[in-house]
Amino acid sequence: MAEIKIEKKKPIWPWVIAIVLIAALVYFIFLKDNGTQVQNTTVIENTTSVDTTAN
């Protein structure tokens, strides 16, 4: 009688977990807004000068 070798399927779950972890890592490094916004406010003071030496 012929011998038939049967191989078990390799589980796919380690690959799914690895892809999810890599996607989460990419999100947190590159895409997440970490809230460090720079407020660029400029205060302009009144700089008009009056010539008090005029006659």
ZINORPE-V989532 format. One line per field, one symbol per residue. ss: DSSP state (@ for helix, = for strand, . for the rest). A space follows every 10 residues. Layout:
BEGIN
ss=???
END
This chain:
BEGIN
ss=.......... ..@@@@@@@@ @@@@@@@@@@ @......... .......... .....
END
